[in-house]
Amino acid sequence: MFLLHDRLRNLPFTLGALFVLGLLLLGTVALHSIFPNTWLSSSHHSTNGWYLIGQFLYWALLMIGTMVMLRLNDLYGSGSVSDLLDRYRKPRQELRIFMFLDMRSSTSVAETLGDTRYFKLLNDLYADITDPVIYSEGEIYQYVGDEISVSWKLSRGIRNDRCIKCFFAIRGKLRARAEYYRDTYGIEPVFKAGFHYGRVTSGEVGMVKRQTIFSGDVVNTAAHIQASCNELGVDNLVSKELLDILSLRSLIYDIKPMGSIPLKGKRVAVELYTLSLAAEAQ
């Protein structure tokens, strides 16, 4: 189930469940055929084949239960399923890293493609972005049009610079899939990103459709940092506050200061940097 999860994620739950049950049925029949004299079909269990049926139902329930757990984990983000119970029932403060992603020239792309094809483009992009986010232990906070906000608990995000590696993994995957996007949509999607960290208040809101939200200055600042990528001509910007707590190695990343930039809604200018892979600069 865990090995197949990435592939099953793209299927509707019912179709995915039928696929899994089909594999289980084939495996059960194959095992029974290859090893007819094992415990699976021994004489004291083989009355009318009920034992074999019981074994199939047992593993079917276990696999479907695992699939439900994994889907719930996807639905509520890549945090642990235990977070669904009561972690955010009461507001709490925590340190978090935020990455705001936005596609370049999205307005002109939407006008060129039309609503339906643009929606399919976004769906493809979201699918390609999902794995790098999950592997970096990030949590997709919001989809807003072509903008995606990703969040990490501070300890997770700074460990091995996962938050930064996530951006470059996303960029690398989109570049590897450039031919598909050119053939299908006539464009090569490029994302820009803004990074910041700080203390936020997190908790659940709503009664009918409950949702976990993060409120605090850090969220707005990360969004404004991302919006500054266009005017500075770069594809990523990282605040000095976040850069100071990361352990970026100069052999991997080139770090370029972009100066102190006044951001909308901020009284004090924010010192920003842009990162590039050292291998690309050579």
PyMOL commands that set and color helices and strands:
alter all, ss='L'
color gray80, all
select helices_A, chain A and resi 5-8+13-34+39-41+43-45+47-75+81-84+106-113+115-135+154-176+178-185+217-227+229-232+240-245+278-281
alter helices_A, ss='H'
color red, helices_A
select strands_A, chain A and resi 92-103+139-144+147-153+191-205+211-215+236-239+253-261+270-277
alter strands_A, ss='S'
color yellow, strands_A
deselect
rebuild
show_as cartoon
